[in-house]
Amino acid sequence: YAHRHNDLTLVSGAAGAGQTTALHHYEENNADVIFVTANACTTSATAVLSLICQKLGKQAPARKAALMNVLVEQLTGSNRLIIIDEADHLSFDALQAVRNLNDLAGVGIVLAGNDKIYRQMLAGRRNYEFDQIRTRIGVRQKVTNDYKLDEMQTIFPKLSQECTGYLLKVACCESLRTAIKLYEAAKEF
């Protein structure tokens, strides 16, 4: 949706539920996708805009305004999609800069992260801090660790029903990532 409509969307959910895997799958199967991952060292507006600039193969200017100008020039009319994984690390100013990039360049943006980013957006209803961001988000997709047996059989083919059932229980109680790690460790052993 964000890619097709050059809109701002939010994908949030439990850690290990598969958001990153799904978004990488989208990136691998669609042209014109820029995928960046925020972390504890890339929380500022300048840091996240620099990541995007680097992915475009451009030299990132040191000043935030110049950086935004380069990105707007490169992205306007490009119909590209920017996926920012771990967006829950971004500061309020960084989220505002991403919103500005969406406004100025008309580029689609997916903010993905754990439930902290979703709670920030909801908190905006009470303190108005996030209103400019929250009201622009067209689609909000929450990913949970709720799986069905047939999904687990697809992920773990050739396993007995008992093993698949156990991995289903682990995935639903812990996370899909935990179930996959357990499967990989057992397979190696």
Summary of the structure (lengths in Angstrom):
residues: 189
radius of gyration: 18.5
end to end distance: 42.4
largest distance: 58.2
contacts: 587
relative contact order: 0.18
helix: 56%
strand: 16%
